[in-house]
Amino acid sequence: MLVTAGAVGASIVTYVYLYYYNNKVTNKRIANNNINNNKKKNIIKPSESSSASTKIKTGKTSGTYLIRAPVLREFVAKVLVKCGCYKEDAKKAAKVLILADLRGIDSHGIARLMAYFSMLKNNIINPKPRIRIIKETASTATVDGDNGLGLIVGPKCNEIAMEKAEKVGSGWVSVRNTHHYGIAGSYSLESLKKDMIGISMTNSGSVVAPLYGKKRYLGTNPIAIAFPCTNKGRPMIIDMATSVVPWGKVEECSRTGQNLGGNWAIDSDGLECTDPDKVLGEGALMNLGGHRINSGHKGYCLAAMVDILCAVLSGGNWGPTVDGFTTNAVNYGDSTKSNNDGDDNKKEESTTIQQRVNGIGHFFGAMRINGFRPVNEFKQTMDLWIKTFRNCPPIDETQPVLIPGDPEYKASLERTKNGIPVKLSVCCDLQDIASELNIPPPFDENNMPDLKNVKRVIIDAT
């Protein structure tokens, strides 16, 4: 499958509503005296080349503002620490989050910070999770994330999978009681540093209708797998949602005033819908492939597989029992009792629909390549595979055949050099967060465009 730049499911918005910020909403400019000259040199003027800068809806403006990755990472880390996260956890989480923006997956990067911030400040997410292994063998483990931020829980569980792979050849970890973890590809890429093939997937809030259904029953449930090549900087990485597009893409279209593509989503009656605001409010995405005639059943099957490995296997919330970015006071998913704690001498873990389990589930896999063949031979063959497919005669000479991961790699080179184009609506979010926490925003407000007419998509986690 050819990867697109929209991986991780992110589906994440049960309490999503659209809000147009005028005089009713804070758009005040915050004093920026604390930004020193070193930070100012990392600020880039507003981008004029971005397609997102087109004015679409009357009275609502959109656009982007270029900010360098280190500045965004530093800001995210500060926000998470202010919200109670440990400093080292915050740094790692910031790295994972901004990697999405660097790779061109804007729906899963800095745009998600407002939702994380809202959930942390309202005590929906545990900022200092005590992650524990519930059950394990030499190559497998079930982990409870203690209702932690997925950006903190995910890296630690991925590390467990890699440690097991180092010892016995492969490692597999299913995780419950966690939250949105950024882009799936971030975790698969980590395995390459150890000459392993990395696999990562997560279920997510219900925003996708099952085949022939018209209600939200599945998440965008992304899958990622990474293969090393001789060029360490250019591996093959497949990172994709199992829906036609990620949920965050609908949010992006809403922010920029663009219509959705055909065969992307349906309204509450099950009819195709291209209005992003309507879909955010009451519609649903379609599975990868869309309608049955276009092989939508295949995307549906992939989404089901992810849901089962991440949640049914771990004893977490699955399907329509997953409550988006937040969790219900009463949840109807499985909930594994903790009185067993992996002791095989006790009865198998039992489940009850009365006991609450928070959040979503993840699944991580790592396979040591030298358990199959010499690593160098594998990498050389990967190089040959890539070269062979690049040499396939193209339909259009101006559009050469792509290799999975090409769009993200191109974006990472461009954005590392020139900065990350952050949508003005997201800049408004960052400004609000900075104001509330009394820290400088990651940009010089004196150089910002007027934000008063910017359209915003708000995640309400109260």
Backbone hydrogen bonds in HBPLUS format (Angstrom, degrees):
<---DONOR---> <-ACCEPTOR-->    atom                        ^
c    i                          cat <-CA-CA->   ^        H-A-AA   ^      H-
h    n   atom  resd res      DA  || num        DHA   H-A  angle D-A-AA Bond
n    s   type  num  typ     dist DA aas  dist angle  dist       angle   num
A0460-ASP N   A0015-TYR O   3.00 MM 445  5.38 163.2  2.03 164.9 163.1     1
A0017-TYR N   A0458-ILE O   3.34 MM 441  5.94 170.2  2.35 167.8 169.9     2
A0458-ILE N   A0017-TYR O   3.35 MM 441  5.94 147.9  2.46 161.5 164.5     3
A0019-TYR N   A0456-ARG O   3.44 MM 437  5.93 165.2  2.46 153.7 155.5     4
A0025-VAL N   A0022-ASN O   3.31 MM   3  5.79 149.1  2.41 109.4 116.1     5
A0035-ILE N   A0032-ASN O   3.24 MM   3  5.90 168.2  2.25 119.0 122.4     6
A0039-LYS N   A0036-ASN O   3.11 MM   3  5.57 126.3  2.41 106.9 119.1     7
A0040-LYS N   A0036-ASN O   3.13 MM   4  6.45 155.1  2.19 148.4 156.1     8
A0041-LYS N   A0037-ASN O   3.22 MM   4  6.45 142.8  2.37 145.0 151.7     9
A0042-ASN N   A0039-LYS O   2.93 MM   3  5.39 151.9  2.01 111.7 120.6    10
A0043-ILE N   A0040-LYS O   3.12 MM   3  5.27 165.8  2.14 109.7 113.2    11
A0044-ILE N   A0066-LEU O   3.38 MM  22  5.20 146.2  2.50 151.0 147.2    12
A0053-SER N   A0050-SER O   3.14 MM   3  5.65 167.5  2.15 113.2 117.1    13
A0054-THR N   A0051-SER O   3.45 MM   3  6.06 168.6  2.46 116.4 117.2    14
A0060-LYS N   A0057-LYS O   2.98 MM   3  5.43 162.5  2.01 137.6 137.6    15
A0061-THR N   A0453-ASN O   3.03 MM 392  5.78 159.7  2.07 130.3 136.8    16
A0424-LEU N   A0063-GLY O   2.90 MM 361  5.58 154.2  1.97 137.6 138.5    17
A0065-TYR N   A0422-VAL O   2.77 MM 357  5.13 140.3  1.92 130.6 142.8    18
A0422-VAL N   A0065-TYR O   2.92 MM 357  5.13 169.5  1.93 131.9 131.0    19
A0067-ILE N   A0420-ILE O   2.94 MM 353  5.19 155.2  2.00 134.2 139.7    20
A0420-ILE N   A0067-ILE O   2.75 MM 353  5.19 171.6  1.76 134.9 135.1    21
A0071-VAL N   A0068-ARG O   3.11 MM   3  5.57 125.7  2.42 109.7 122.7    22
A0072-LEU N   A0068-ARG O   3.24 MM   4  6.64 156.8  2.30 151.5 158.3    23
A0073-ARG N   A0069-ALA O   2.87 MM   4  6.12 164.5  1.90 162.5 167.1    24
A0074-GLU N   A0070-PRO O   3.02 MM   4  6.12 160.3  2.05 143.2 148.3    25
A0075-PHE N   A0071-VAL O   3.05 MM   4  6.26 156.4  2.11 144.1 150.6    26
A0076-VAL N   A0072-LEU O   2.90 MM   4  6.13 168.5  1.92 157.4 159.9    27
A0077-ALA N   A0073-ARG O   2.97 MM   4  6.14 165.8  1.99 151.8 155.7    28
A0078-LYS N   A0074-GLU O   3.04 MM   4  6.24 157.2  2.09 145.7 151.6    29
A0079-VAL N   A0075-PHE O   2.98 MM   4  6.26 159.4  2.02 153.4 158.9    30
A0080-LEU N   A0076-VAL O   2.98 MM   4  6.24 165.3  2.00 157.0 160.2    31
A0081-VAL N   A0077-ALA O   2.99 MM   4  6.17 158.0  2.04 149.1 155.1    32
A0082-LYS N   A0078-LYS O   2.93 MM   4  6.12 159.8  1.98 148.8 154.6    33
A0083-CYS N   A0079-VAL O   2.99 MM   4  6.25 131.9  2.23 138.7 152.2    34
A0085-CYS N   A0080-LEU O   2.95 MM   5  5.50 162.0  1.99 150.8 145.1    35
A0084-GLY N   A0081-VAL O   2.96 MM   3  5.13 160.8  1.99 108.3 113.4    36
A0090-ALA N   A0086-TYR O   2.86 MM   4  6.07 155.8  1.92 153.8 161.4    37
A0091-LYS N   A0087-LYS O   3.02 MM   4  6.32 151.6  2.10 147.8 154.7    38
A0092-LYS N   A0088-GLU O   3.13 MM   4  6.38 164.3  2.15 150.1 153.5    39
A0093-ALA N   A0089-ASP O   2.89 MM   4  6.06 158.8  1.93 150.6 157.2    40
A0094-ALA N   A0090-ALA O   2.91 MM   4  6.04 155.8  1.97 145.6 152.0    41
A0095-LYS N   A0091-LYS O   3.07 MM   4  6.30 152.1  2.15 143.9 151.1    42
A0096-VAL N   A0092-LYS O   3.10 MM   4  6.41 158.4  2.15 149.2 153.8    43
A0097-LEU N   A0093-ALA O   2.94 MM   4  6.15 165.9  1.96 152.5 156.7    44
A0098-ILE N   A0094-ALA O   3.02 MM   4  6.10 175.5  2.02 154.0 155.1    45
A0099-LEU N   A0095-LYS O   3.12 MM   4  6.09 134.7  2.34 136.1 147.3    46
A0100-ALA N   A0097-LEU O   3.22 MM   3  5.78 142.0  2.37 108.6 116.9    47
A0102-LEU N   A0098-ILE O   2.95 MM   4  6.29 161.8  1.98 153.6 158.8    48
A0103-ARG N   A0099-LEU O   2.98 MM   4  6.14 147.3  2.09 145.8 153.4    49
A0105-ILE N   A0100-ALA O   2.77 MM   5  4.98 150.3  1.86 161.9 152.4    50
A0104-GLY N   A0101-ASP O   3.03 MM   3  5.08 161.2  2.06 107.7 111.3    51
A0108-HIS N   A0105-ILE O   3.11 MM   3  5.98 169.3  2.13 125.9 129.2    52
A0112-ARG N   A0109-GLY O   2.89 MM   3  5.78 168.7  1.91 129.1 132.8    53
A0113-LEU N   A0110-ILE O   3.09 MM   3  5.38 161.8  2.12 111.4 117.1    54
A0115-ALA N   A0112-ARG O   3.13 MM   3  5.54 122.2  2.48 107.2 120.6    55
A0116-TYR N   A0112-ARG O   3.19 MM   4  6.55 162.4  2.22 156.0 161.0    56
A0117-PHE N   A0113-LEU O   2.80 MM   4  5.98 168.7  1.81 160.8 164.1    57
A0118-SER N   A0114-MET O   2.91 MM   4  6.03 161.1  1.95 146.1 151.1    58
A0119-MET N   A0115-ALA O   3.02 MM   4  6.20 159.5  2.06 149.1 154.4    59
A0120-LEU N   A0116-TYR O   2.87 MM   4  6.06 158.5  1.92 154.0 160.3    60
A0121-LYS N   A0117-PHE O   2.94 MM   4  6.07 169.1  1.95 154.4 157.4    61
A0122-ASN N   A0118-SER O   3.13 MM   4  6.12 137.1  2.32 135.6 146.1    62
A0124-ILE N   A0119-MET O   2.80 MM   5  4.96 158.1  1.85 163.8 160.6    63
A0125-ILE N   A0119-MET O   3.39 MM   6  5.75 148.5  2.49 117.6 117.0    64
A0123-ASN N   A0120-LEU O   3.12 MM   3  5.15 159.6  2.16 108.7 110.1    65
A0126-ASN N   A0147-ASN O   2.82 MM  21  5.53 176.8  1.82 149.3 149.2    66
A0132-ARG N   A0144-ASP O   3.20 MM  12  5.51 160.5  2.24 149.3 154.3    67
A0144-ASP N   A0132-ARG O   2.90 MM  12  5.51 168.3  1.92 167.4 168.4    68
A0134-ILE N   A0142-THR O   2.74 MM   8  5.50 154.5  1.80 153.3 161.7    69
A0142-THR N   A0135-LYS O   2.75 MM   7  5.23 151.8  1.83 158.8 163.1    70
A0137-THR N   A0140-THR O   2.89 MM   3  5.08 158.5  1.94 132.7 136.9    71
A0172-TRP N   A0139-SER O   2.81 MM  33  6.17 146.4  1.92 151.3 162.6    72
A0141-ALA N   A0172-TRP O   2.95 MM  31  6.48 129.9  2.20 154.8 164.5    73
A0174-SER N   A0141-ALA O   3.00 MM  33  6.46 158.8  2.05 162.3 165.3    74
A0143-VAL N   A0174-SER O   2.94 MM  31  6.32 160.1  1.98 155.0 161.3    75
A0176-ARG N   A0143-VAL O   2.99 MM  33  6.39 159.3  2.03 166.6 173.0    76
A0145-GLY N   A0176-ARG O   2.90 MM  31  6.08 163.8  1.93 154.0 159.4    77
A0148-GLY N   A0145-GLY O   3.03 MM   3  5.66 142.7  2.18 117.9 126.8    78
A0147-ASN N   A0177-ASN O   2.86 MM  30  4.94 133.0  2.08 136.1 142.5    79
A0152-ILE N   A0149-LEU O   2.83 MM   3  5.42 156.4  1.89 118.1 126.0    80
A0153-VAL N   A0149-LEU O   2.91 MM   4  6.18 165.0  1.93 154.0 159.0    81
A0154-GLY N   A0150-GLY O   2.72 MM   4  5.24 157.6  1.76 136.2 144.2    82
A0157-CYS N   A0153-VAL O   3.06 MM   4  6.29 157.1  2.11 158.0 165.1    83
A0158-ASN N   A0154-GLY O   2.88 MM   4  6.03 157.7  1.93 159.4 166.3    84
A0159-GLU N   A0155-PRO O   3.05 MM   4  6.15 146.2  2.16 137.2 145.6    85
A0160-ILE N   A0156-LYS O   3.20 MM   4  6.51 143.1  2.34 135.8 144.8    86
A0161-ALA N   A0157-CYS O   3.16 MM   4  6.53 155.3  2.22 146.1 151.5    87
A0162-MET N   A0158-ASN O   3.07 MM   4  6.41 156.2  2.13 147.1 153.3    88
A0163-GLU N   A0159-GLU O   2.88 MM   4  6.08 155.6  1.94 149.5 156.3    89
A0164-LYS N   A0160-ILE O   3.04 MM   4  6.28 156.8  2.10 149.2 154.7    90
A0165-ALA N   A0161-ALA O   3.02 MM   4  6.26 150.3  2.11 142.1 150.8    91
A0166-GLU N   A0162-MET O   2.94 MM   4  6.19 151.7  2.02 147.7 154.6    92
A0167-LYS N   A0163-GLU O   3.31 MM   4  6.53 143.9  2.44 138.5 146.9    93
A0168-VAL N   A0164-LYS O   2.89 MM   4  6.08 170.2  1.90 160.3 162.5    94
A0169-GLY N   A0165-ALA O   2.78 MM   4  4.42 142.3  1.92 126.4 129.7    95
A0368-ARG N   A0169-GLY O   2.83 MM 199  5.22 176.9  1.83 159.6 160.6    96
A0171-GLY N   A0366-ALA O   2.88 MM 195  5.23 150.7  1.97 147.8 155.5    97
A0366-ALA N   A0171-GLY O   2.94 MM 195  5.23 146.5  2.05 149.4 155.2    98
A0173-VAL N   A0364-PHE O   2.88 MM 191  5.15 164.0  1.91 149.9 154.2    99
A0364-PHE N   A0173-VAL O   2.85 MM 191  5.15 160.8  1.88 149.8 156.4   100
A0175-VAL N   A0362-HIS O   2.87 MM 187  4.94 170.5  1.88 144.9 144.2   101
A0362-HIS N   A0175-VAL O   3.08 MM 187  4.94 141.1  2.24 116.8 128.3   102
A0178-THR N   A0360-ILE O   3.31 MM 182  5.34 159.5  2.36 140.4 143.1   103
A0360-ILE N   A0178-THR O   2.73 MM 182  5.34 151.0  1.81 134.4 141.8   104
A0186-SER N   A0183-ILE O   3.23 MM   3  5.77 149.9  2.32 110.9 118.1   105
A0187-TYR N   A0184-ALA O   3.20 MM   3  5.96 139.2  2.38 119.2 126.1   106
A0189-LEU N   A0185-GLY O   2.99 MM   4  6.09 157.6  2.05 153.2 158.2   107
A0190-GLU N   A0187-TYR O   3.24 MM   3  5.30 130.4  2.50  95.7 107.8   108
A0191-SER N   A0188-SER O   3.21 MM   3  5.57 133.9  2.43 104.7 115.3   109
A0192-LEU N   A0189-LEU O   3.17 MM   3  5.48 138.9  2.35 104.4 114.8   110
A0193-LYS N   A0190-GLU O   3.23 MM   3  5.75 146.2  2.35 110.3 118.1   111
A0194-LYS N   A0191-SER O   3.00 MM   3  5.52 155.4  2.06 113.4 121.0   112
A0196-MET N   A0191-SER O   3.13 MM   5  5.13 146.5  2.25 131.7 136.0   113
A0195-ASP N   A0192-LEU O   3.08 MM   3  4.93 162.5  2.11 110.9 109.8   114
A0369-ILE N   A0195-ASP O   3.40 MM 174  6.38 166.6  2.42 148.0 151.8   115
A0197-ILE N   A0367-MET O   2.91 MM 170  5.19 156.3  1.97 144.8 150.0   116
A0367-MET N   A0197-ILE O   3.00 MM 170  5.19 152.9  2.08 142.4 150.9   117
A0226-ALA N   A0198-GLY O   3.00 MM  28  5.37 150.5  2.08 145.5 154.2   118
A0199-ILE N   A0365-GLY O   2.80 MM 166  4.72 161.3  1.83 147.2 144.6   119
A0365-GLY N   A0199-ILE O   2.85 MM 166  4.72 158.6  1.90 138.9 137.3   120
A0200-SER N   A0224-ALA O   2.91 MM  24  5.16 158.0  1.96 148.1 149.6   121
A0224-ALA N   A0200-SER O   2.80 MM  24  5.16 141.7  1.95 161.4 166.0   122
A0201-MET N   A0363-PHE O   2.97 MM 162  5.27 141.0  2.12 152.9 158.9   123
A0363-PHE N   A0201-MET O   2.86 MM 162  5.27 143.9  1.99 156.0 151.1   124
A0203-ASN N   A0361-GLY O   3.10 MM 158  5.77 158.3  2.15 151.0 157.5   125
A0207-VAL N   A0218-LEU O   2.78 MM  11  6.07 139.3  1.95 147.1 150.1   126
A0285-LEU N   A0207-VAL O   2.83 MM  78  6.16 168.3  1.84 156.3 156.4   127
A0208-VAL N   A0218-LEU O   2.79 MM  10  4.92 154.8  1.85 154.3 152.2   128
A0217-TYR N   A0208-VAL O   2.89 MM   9  5.95 161.4  1.93 143.8 144.6   129
A0218-LEU N   A0208-VAL O   2.96 MM  10  4.92 161.6  2.00 147.8 150.5   130
A0209-ALA N   A0285-LEU O   3.03 MM  76  6.23 164.1  2.05 167.7 163.2   131
A0213-GLY N   A0210-PRO O   2.76 MM   3  5.12 158.6  1.80 137.9 140.0   132
A0242-THR N   A0220-THR O   2.88 MM  22  5.60 163.0  1.91 171.9 169.4   133
A0223-ILE N   A0240-MET O   2.84 MM  17  5.58 157.9  1.89 161.2 164.7   134
A0240-MET N   A0223-ILE O   2.94 MM  17  5.58 167.7  1.96 161.9 164.3   135
A0225-ILE N   A0238-ILE O   2.86 MM  13  5.33 147.6  1.97 145.7 155.8   136
A0238-ILE N   A0225-ILE O   2.89 MM  13  5.33 172.3  1.90 163.1 161.7   137
A0227-PHE N   A0236-MET O   2.81 MM   9  5.22 164.4  1.83 158.8 164.2   138
A0236-MET N   A0227-PHE O   3.05 MM   9  5.22 157.8  2.10 160.1 161.0   139
A0234-ARG N   A0231-ASN O   3.01 MM   3  5.47 163.7  2.03 115.9 121.3   140
A0288-LEU N   A0242-THR O   2.84 MM  46  5.23 160.2  1.87 133.5 126.7   141
A0244-VAL N   A0286-MET O   3.01 MM  42  6.00 160.3  2.05 153.7 152.7   142
A0249-LYS N   A0246-PRO O   3.02 MM   3  5.40 146.3  2.14 106.3 115.9   143
A0250-VAL N   A0247-TRP O   2.96 MM   3  5.39 131.6  2.20 108.7 120.7   144
A0251-GLU N   A0247-TRP O   3.29 MM   4  6.77 153.6  2.36 145.8 153.1   145
A0252-GLU N   A0248-GLY O   2.89 MM   4  6.17 153.4  1.96 144.1 151.4   146
A0253-CYS N   A0249-LYS O   3.00 MM   4  6.25 158.6  2.05 145.0 149.8   147
A0254-SER N   A0250-VAL O   2.98 MM   4  6.24 149.4  2.08 144.2 153.1   148
A0255-ARG N   A0251-GLU O   2.90 MM   4  6.21 155.3  1.96 150.9 157.6   149
A0256-THR N   A0252-GLU O   3.00 MM   4  6.22 152.2  2.08 149.7 156.9   150
A0257-GLY N   A0253-CYS O   2.89 MM   4  5.74 114.2  2.34 137.3 150.5   151
A0258-GLN N   A0253-CYS O   2.91 MM   5  4.77 139.8  2.08 138.4 143.9   152
A0260-LEU N   A0274-THR O   2.80 MM  14  4.42 173.3  1.80 134.3 136.2   153
A0286-MET N   A0264-TRP O   2.87 MM  22  5.73 148.0  1.97 158.5 149.3   154
A0273-CYS N   A0265-ALA O   3.00 MM   8  5.62 154.0  2.07 127.8 128.7   155
A0266-ILE N   A0284-ALA O   2.80 MM  18  5.45 160.8  1.84 163.0 169.6   156
A0284-ALA N   A0266-ILE O   3.00 MM  18  5.45 152.8  2.08 143.7 148.4   157
A0267-ASP N   A0271-LEU O   2.75 MM   4  5.49 146.1  1.86 148.4 158.0   158
A0270-GLY N   A0267-ASP O   2.97 MM   3  5.31 163.8  1.99 114.8 119.6   159
A0279-VAL N   A0275-ASP O   3.08 MM   4  6.38 156.6  2.14 153.5 160.5   160
A0280-LEU N   A0276-PRO O   2.86 MM   4  6.03 162.3  1.89 151.3 156.1   161
A0281-GLY N   A0277-ASP O   3.06 MM   4  6.18 149.0  2.16 139.1 147.3   162
A0282-GLU N   A0278-LYS O   2.95 MM   4  6.11 168.3  1.97 153.1 155.6   163
A0283-GLY N   A0279-VAL O   2.94 MM   4  3.89 136.5  2.13 105.9 116.3   164
A0290-GLY N   A0287-ASN O   2.71 MM   3  5.37 162.2  1.74 145.6 151.5   165
A0294-ASN N   A0291-HIS O   2.91 MM   3  5.34 142.6  2.05 110.0 121.2   166
A0296-GLY N   A0291-HIS O   2.97 MM   5  4.98 150.1  2.06 128.5 129.1   167
A0295-SER N   A0292-ARG O   2.99 MM   3  5.01 153.5  2.06 114.9 113.5   168
A0298-LYS N   A0295-SER O   3.03 MM   3  5.63 150.6  2.12 114.0 121.5   169
A0300-TYR N   A0296-GLY O   3.06 MM   4  6.29 156.2  2.12 146.6 153.7   170
A0301-CYS N   A0297-HIS O   3.00 MM   4  6.18 152.4  2.07 138.8 145.1   171
A0302-LEU N   A0298-LYS O   3.04 MM   4  6.34 157.9  2.09 148.1 153.8   172
A0303-ALA N   A0299-GLY O   2.94 MM   4  6.17 158.8  1.99 149.9 155.6   173
A0304-ALA N   A0300-TYR O   2.96 MM   4  6.20 153.5  2.03 146.5 154.0   174
A0305-MET N   A0301-CYS O   2.97 MM   4  6.22 156.5  2.03 147.5 153.6   175
A0306-VAL N   A0302-LEU O   3.05 MM   4  6.37 161.4  2.09 151.8 155.6   176
A0307-ASP N   A0303-ALA O   2.99 MM   4  6.19 164.4  2.01 149.9 154.3   177
A0308-ILE N   A0304-ALA O   3.01 MM   4  6.21 156.9  2.06 151.4 156.8   178
A0309-LEU N   A0305-MET O   3.00 MM   4  6.22 169.3  2.01 156.6 159.2   179
A0310-CYS N   A0306-VAL O   2.94 MM   4  5.95 159.6  1.98 153.3 159.0   180
A0311-ALA N   A0307-ASP O   2.95 MM   4  5.73 153.3  2.02 139.2 146.8   181
A0313-LEU N   A0308-ILE O   2.85 MM   5  5.99 153.2  1.92 171.4 171.9   182
A0315-GLY N   A0311-ALA O   2.81 MM   4  5.65 129.2  2.07 143.6 154.7   183
A0316-GLY N   A0311-ALA O   2.75 MM   5  4.43 147.0  1.86 135.8 139.1   184
A0321-THR N   A0318-TRP O   2.91 MM   3  5.51 148.1  2.01 146.8 147.3   185
A0322-VAL N   A0319-GLY O   3.27 MM   3  6.06 171.2  2.28 121.7 123.8   186
A0326-THR N   A0323-ASP O   3.14 MM   3  5.76 123.6  2.48 143.9 145.3   187
A0337-LYS N   A0350-SER O   3.45 MM  13  6.33 168.9  2.46 174.8 177.7   188
A0343-ASP N   A0340-ASN O   3.06 MM   3  5.71 165.8  2.08 123.4 127.8   189
A0346-LYS N   A0343-ASP O   3.09 MM   3  5.69 161.7  2.12 115.6 121.3   190
A0371-GLY N   A0368-ARG O   3.02 MM   3  5.57 159.0  2.07 114.8 120.8   191
A0372-PHE N   A0369-ILE O   2.84 MM   3  5.55 166.2  1.86 124.3 128.5   192
A0373-ARG N   A0369-ILE O   3.09 MM   4  6.35 164.3  2.12 153.9 158.5   193
A0378-PHE N   A0374-PRO O   3.12 MM   4  6.44 159.3  2.17 154.0 160.0   194
A0379-LYS N   A0375-VAL O   2.95 MM   4  6.27 164.1  1.98 158.7 162.5   195
A0380-GLN N   A0376-ASN O   2.95 MM   4  6.12 156.7  2.01 146.5 152.8   196
A0381-THR N   A0377-GLU O   2.99 MM   4  6.19 154.1  2.06 147.0 153.9   197
A0382-MET N   A0378-PHE O   2.87 MM   4  6.16 149.3  1.97 147.4 156.8   198
A0383-ASP N   A0379-LYS O   2.95 MM   4  6.26 152.2  2.03 145.0 152.0   199
A0384-LEU N   A0380-GLN O   3.04 MM   4  6.36 153.5  2.11 142.0 148.9   200
A0385-TRP N   A0381-THR O   2.80 MM   4  6.07 151.9  1.88 147.5 155.9   201
A0386-ILE N   A0382-MET O   2.97 MM   4  6.21 165.3  1.99 153.5 156.0   202
A0387-LYS N   A0383-ASP O   2.93 MM   4  6.15 164.1  1.96 149.7 154.5   203
A0388-THR N   A0384-LEU O   2.86 MM   4  5.95 159.8  1.90 148.5 154.0   204
A0389-PHE N   A0385-TRP O   3.09 MM   4  6.35 163.6  2.11 152.0 155.3   205
A0390-ARG N   A0386-ILE O   2.93 MM   4  6.12 150.9  2.01 149.5 158.2   206
A0391-ASN N   A0387-LYS O   3.12 MM   4  6.26 137.4  2.31 140.5 150.8   207
A0391-ASN N   A0388-THR O   3.21 MM   3  5.26 131.1  2.46  94.5 107.2   208
A0392-CYS N   A0389-PHE O   3.23 MM   3  5.25 163.8  2.26 102.1 106.4   209
A0399-GLN N   A0396-ASP O   2.88 MM   3  5.34 158.6  1.93 115.4 122.7   210
A0406-ASP N   A0403-ILE O   2.90 MM   3  5.61 155.5  1.96 158.6 158.0   211
A0409-TYR N   A0405-GLY O   2.95 MM   4  6.08 157.8  2.00 155.7 162.6   212
A0410-LYS N   A0406-ASP O   2.97 MM   4  6.14 165.5  1.99 158.8 161.8   213
A0411-ALA N   A0407-PRO O   3.01 MM   4  6.19 158.1  2.06 143.1 149.4   214
A0412-SER N   A0408-GLU O   2.89 MM   4  6.10 154.0  1.96 146.5 153.5   215
A0413-LEU N   A0409-TYR O   3.15 MM   4  6.43 154.1  2.22 149.0 154.4   216
A0414-GLU N   A0410-LYS O   3.14 MM   4  6.37 167.2  2.16 151.9 155.3   217
A0415-ARG N   A0411-ALA O   2.81 MM   4  5.89 167.0  1.82 156.5 160.6   218
A0416-THR N   A0412-SER O   2.98 MM   4  5.79 146.7  2.09 134.4 142.9   219
A0417-LYS N   A0413-LEU O   3.31 MM   4  6.37 151.7  2.40 137.5 144.1   220
A0418-ASN N   A0414-GLU O   2.85 MM   4  5.98 165.5  1.87 151.8 156.5   221
A0419-GLY N   A0415-ARG O   2.86 MM   4  4.64 144.8  1.99 117.7 126.3   222
A0426-VAL N   A0423-LYS O   2.90 MM   3  5.23 125.5  2.21 104.8 119.1   223
A0427-CYS N   A0423-LYS O   2.93 MM   4  6.36 149.6  2.02 147.6 157.5   224
A0428-CYS N   A0424-LEU O   2.96 MM   4  6.28 145.8  2.08 145.3 153.3   225
A0429-ASP N   A0425-SER O   3.31 MM   4  6.66 148.6  2.41 133.7 141.0   226
A0429-ASP N   A0426-VAL O   2.97 MM   3  4.94 113.2  2.43  93.8 110.0   227
A0430-LEU N   A0426-VAL O   2.91 MM   4  6.29 159.3  1.95 154.5 159.8   228
A0431-GLN N   A0427-CYS O   2.86 MM   4  6.04 151.6  1.94 146.3 154.4   229
A0432-ASP N   A0428-CYS O   2.96 MM   4  6.23 155.8  2.02 148.5 154.4   230
A0433-ILE N   A0429-ASP O   2.93 MM   4  6.23 159.9  1.97 153.7 159.2   231
A0434-ALA N   A0430-LEU O   2.91 MM   4  6.05 166.1  1.93 148.5 152.6   232
A0435-SER N   A0431-GLN O   2.97 MM   4  6.13 157.0  2.02 146.2 152.5   233
A0436-GLU N   A0432-ASP O   3.00 MM   4  6.22 160.6  2.04 148.0 152.9   234
A0437-LEU N   A0433-ILE O   2.97 MM   4  6.18 152.7  2.04 152.2 159.7   235
A0438-ASN N   A0434-ALA O   2.82 MM   4  5.67 113.4  2.26 137.8 153.3   236
A0439-ILE N   A0434-ALA O   3.00 MM   5  4.98 160.7  2.04 138.4 144.0   237
A0438-ASN N   A0435-SER O   3.35 MM   3  5.04 148.0  2.46  91.8 100.9   238
A0447-ASN N   A0444-ASP O   2.96 MM   3  5.66 157.4  2.01 119.1 125.7   239
A0448-MET N   A0445-GLU O   3.22 MM   3  4.99 159.7  2.26  97.8 104.0   240
A0454-VAL N   A0451-LEU O   3.18 MM   3  5.36 168.0  2.20 115.8 116.6   241
